[in-house]
Amino acid sequence: MKKTMLAIASLGLLGVLAGCGQAQLTTSKTNYQQNGMVAVVKGTAAKKATLTYQIDQAKAKKVTVKSGTYVIQVPATTQKQTVTIKAKTAQKTTTKKVTVAAGKTLGDYRTVVGTYNQALVGMALSKDDQAKAQSLQKQTQALKDGQATADQLTELQTTQQAVQAAMIKAQQTQAKQLLPTKVDDGVQQLLKTKNTTIRANVQDDQILGLTLIAPVKALENKAALKEFGISFTLLAKATGADATKVMHEFEQFTKKSQKDNQTTMKTIHSNGVNFNTGFSASDLYIYITK
């Protein structure tokens, strides 16, 4: 009996020793969804393991293991992605595979940015120039319908010149606030000012996610708050949401969260576009996705 117990005990010890040689590797899920602009893949690994990950056929990258845990941020794309994770020790290499679901596009990059920039420039026009721009639209429509007279054609040309000059001046005024009309693929910063930052995940000229960031302290200043509000409104409008509805709900949620001392806010939905709010110790984040 004593020999049997010793044998069983030795088997247990061998199992423990065998386990020491394994490159421990786990993932919190097998299938991940986009959260903001990226999918966050996380899990545990042996502290001394060399950890790498590969997205589909792309080049493998290293990831740091901290206190036995790791985090991998995978930018969402319009296609399903497979992430291969490998943990290697001197004795063994362990492999795990997870998938990241395809993300939904907010729209064509040029279209979204064009709408944003056009609205921003329009806001810089004087009331008189805005009236001329509206008049120009009506005159142009009359010309398309074949209803314009010779005098109206002359007036149209004069109005066009005036509006064009005003637009150029407005573009110069707003130059530092305009979003770039062309970018490469990937998660990147589109705009950074003292009061706001706009980031985007762009894949194949499609926007998979936007993030608007503002320092919490800056929002105590009226000018900074106005800048944030304008950026938020224009991003909502450019992505097809009802900007008025979104801003109204955001204002109501903000008041409630301050009253109840909450650090999270309810998701705002409008025309298929989702607006999630997050906070860090210093910043406010608005995540825009579909």
C-alpha positions in Angstrom: 0.0 0.0 0.0 2.8 2.3 0.9 4.6 1.6 -2.4 1.3 2.4 -4.3 0.9 5.7 -2.5 4.6 6.6 -3.3 4.0 5.7 -6.9 0.9 7.9 -7.2 2.7 10.7 -5.4 5.7 10.4 -7.8 3.3 10.6 -10.8 1.8 13.8 -9.4 5.3 15.2 -9.0 6.2 14.3 -12.5 3.1 16.1 -13.7 4.1 19.3 -11.8 7.6 19.1 -13.3 6.2 18.6 -16.8 4.0 21.6 -16.3 6.9 23.7 -15.5 8.4 23.1 -18.9 5.2 24.2 -20.7 4.8 27.7 -22.2 1.5 28.6 -20.5 -0.8 30.5 -22.8 -4.5 31.4 -22.6 -6.9 33.8 -24.2 -10.0 35.4 -22.6 -12.1 34.4 -25.7 -11.9 32.6 -28.9 -13.8 35.1 -30.9 -13.5 38.9 -30.5 -15.5 41.9 -31.6 -14.5 45.4 -32.3 -14.5 47.7 -29.2 -14.0 51.2 -30.4 -11.4 51.2 -33.2 -9.8 47.9 -32.3 -10.5 44.5 -30.9 -8.7 43.9 -27.6 -7.3 40.4 -27.4 -6.0 39.5 -23.9 -5.0 36.5 -21.8 -2.2 35.0 -19.7 1.2 33.7 -20.5 4.3 32.4 -18.7 6.2 35.4 -17.3 9.4 34.4 -19.0 7.8 33.4 -22.3 8.6 35.2 -25.5 5.2 36.1 -26.9 4.5 36.9 -30.6 1.3 37.4 -32.6 0.5 37.3 -36.3 -2.6 38.8 -37.9 -3.5 36.6 -40.9 -0.5 36.5 -43.2 1.1 39.7 -41.9 4.5 39.8 -40.2 4.6 38.5 -36.7 5.1 41.1 -33.9 6.3 40.8 -30.3 4.1 41.6 -27.4 5.2 42.2 -23.8 4.0 40.0 -21.0 3.5 41.9 -17.7 2.9 40.0 -14.5 1.8 37.0 -16.5 -0.8 38.8 -18.7 -0.8 40.4 -22.1 -2.9 42.6 -24.3 -3.0 42.8 -28.1 -4.9 45.5 -30.0 -6.1 44.4 -33.4 -7.4 47.2 -35.7 -10.8 46.2 -37.1 -11.1 45.7 -40.8 -14.0 44.9 -43.2 -12.9 41.2 -43.2 -12.8 38.5 -40.5 -9.2 38.2 -39.1 -7.3 35.3 -37.6 -4.8 36.1 -34.9 -2.1 33.4 -34.2 -0.4 33.8 -30.8 2.7 31.9 -29.8 4.4 31.7 -26.4 7.9 30.3 -26.5 10.1 29.1 -23.6 13.4 27.2 -23.7 11.4 23.9 -23.5 8.3 24.4 -25.6 6.2 26.6 -27.9 2.5 26.9 -27.3 0.1 28.3 -30.0 -3.4 29.7 -29.8 -5.6 31.0 -32.5 -8.5 33.5 -32.1 -10.7 35.3 -34.6 -11.7 39.0 -34.9 -15.0 39.6 -36.5 -15.3 42.0 -39.4 -16.1 45.5 -38.5 -18.8 47.7 -40.0 -17.8 50.8 -42.0 -18.9 54.3 -41.0 -18.4 55.3 -44.6 -15.9 56.2 -47.3 -13.1 58.2 -45.9 -13.2 61.0 -48.5 -17.0 61.3 -48.2 -17.0 61.5 -44.4 -14.0 63.9 -44.2 -15.4 66.0 -47.1 -18.7 66.4 -45.3 -16.9 67.3 -42.1 -14.5 69.8 -43.7 -17.3 71.4 -45.8 -19.4 72.0 -42.8 -16.5 73.4 -40.8 -15.6 75.9 -43.6 -19.3 76.8 -44.0 -19.4 77.8 -40.3 -16.5 80.3 -40.9 -18.6 82.1 -43.5 -20.3 85.4 -42.5 -24.1 85.4 -42.5 -24.0 87.4 -45.7 -21.7 84.9 -47.4 -23.8 82.0 -46.2 -26.9 83.7 -47.7 -25.0 84.1 -51.0 -24.0 80.4 -50.9 -27.6 79.4 -50.4 -28.7 81.7 -53.2 -26.0 80.2 -55.5 -27.5 76.7 -54.9 -31.0 77.9 -56.0 -29.5 79.7 -59.0 -27.6 76.6 -60.0 -30.7 74.5 -59.7 -32.6 76.9 -61.9 -29.9 76.7 -64.5 -30.1 72.9 -64.5 -33.9 73.1 -65.0 -33.4 75.4 -68.0 -35.3 78.2 -66.3 -32.4 80.8 -66.0 -32.5 84.0 -68.1 -29.5 85.8 -69.5 -29.6 88.3 -66.6 -29.8 85.4 -64.1 -26.7 83.8 -65.7 -24.8 87.0 -65.2 -25.9 87.2 -61.6 -25.0 83.5 -61.2 -21.4 84.2 -62.3 -21.1 87.2 -60.0 -22.4 85.2 -57.0 -20.1 82.3 -57.9 -17.0 84.6 -57.8 -18.1 86.1 -54.5 -18.8 82.7 -52.8 -15.6 81.2 -54.1 -13.5 84.1 -52.7 -15.3 83.8 -49.3 -14.8 80.0 -49.3 -11.1 80.4 -49.9 -10.8 82.9 -47.0 -12.9 80.5 -44.8 -10.6 77.6 -45.6 -7.6 79.6 -44.7 -9.2 80.6 -41.4 -10.1 76.9 -40.6 -6.9 75.4 -42.0 -5.6 74.0 -38.7 -9.0 72.5 -37.9 -9.5 70.6 -41.2 -9.1 66.9 -41.5 -6.6 65.5 -44.0 -8.2 64.5 -47.3 -5.9 61.5 -47.8 -4.4 59.0 -45.3 -2.8 55.6 -45.3 -4.5 52.5 -43.8 -4.3 51.9 -40.1 -5.2 53.6 -36.8 -3.9 57.1 -36.9 -4.3 60.7 -35.6 -6.2 62.9 -38.0 -6.2 66.1 -35.9 -4.6 67.4 -32.7 -5.2 70.8 -31.2 -4.9 72.1 -27.7 -8.4 71.1 -26.9 -9.4 68.1 -29.1 -7.8 65.1 -30.8 -9.5 63.0 -33.6 -8.3 59.5 -34.4 -9.5 57.1 -37.0 -9.1 53.5 -38.1 -9.0 53.5 -41.9 -8.9 50.3 -44.0 -9.1 50.3 -47.8 -10.4 53.9 -47.8 -13.2 53.0 -45.4 -13.5 54.3 -41.8 -14.0 51.5 -39.3 -14.0 53.7 -36.2 -13.5 57.3 -35.0 -12.4 58.5 -31.6 -12.8 62.1 -30.3 -10.7 63.0 -27.3 -10.7 66.0 -25.1 -8.9 66.9 -21.8 -11.4 66.9 -19.0 -9.9 70.1 -17.5 -10.0 71.9 -20.9 -13.8 71.4 -21.0 -14.2 73.7 -18.1 -13.2 76.5 -20.5 -16.0 77.8 -22.6 -13.9 78.2 -25.8 -12.6 74.6 -25.4 -16.0 73.3 -24.7 -17.3 75.0 -27.9 -14.5 73.5 -30.0 -15.3 70.0 -28.6 -19.0 70.5 -29.3 -18.4 71.6 -32.9 -16.1 68.6 -33.5 -18.6 66.2 -31.9 -21.5 67.6 -33.9 -19.7 67.6 -37.2 -18.4 64.0 -36.7 -22.0 62.9 -35.9 -23.4 64.6 -39.0 -20.6 63.3 -41.3 -21.2 59.7 -40.2 -24.9 59.9 -40.9 -26.2 60.3 -37.4 -28.8 62.9 -36.3 -26.4 65.4 -34.7 -29.1 67.3 -32.9 -30.4 64.1 -31.2 -26.9 62.8 -30.4 -25.9 66.1 -28.8 -29.1 66.4 -26.8 -28.8 62.8 -25.4 -25.1 63.4 -24.6 -25.9 66.6 -22.7 -28.6 64.7 -20.7 -26.4 61.8 -20.0 -23.5 64.1 -18.9 -25.8 65.9 -16.4 -27.0 62.6 -15.0 -23.5 61.1 -14.7 -22.2 64.2 -12.9 -25.2 64.1 -10.5 -24.8 60.4 -9.8 -20.9 60.6 -9.9 -20.8 57.9 -12.6 -17.7 57.2 -14.8 -19.6 55.4 -17.6 -22.5 56.6 -19.8 -25.2 54.8 -21.8 -24.5 54.2 -25.5 -26.1 56.7 -27.8 -27.6 55.2 -31.0 -28.6 57.2 -34.1 -29.3 56.0 -37.6 -27.1 52.9 -37.0 -24.2 54.9 -35.6 -23.1 54.2 -32.0 -21.5 56.7 -29.6 -19.8 55.3 -26.5 -18.2 57.5 -23.9 -15.2 56.6 -21.8 -13.0 58.4 -19.3 -9.4 58.2 -18.2 -7.8 60.1 -15.3 -7.3 63.1 -17.6 -9.3 62.7 -20.8 -12.8 62.2 -22.2 -13.2 59.7 -25.1 -16.1 59.5 -27.6 -15.9 56.3 -29.6 -17.9 56.3 -32.9 -18.7 53.0 -34.6 -21.4 51.1 -36.4 
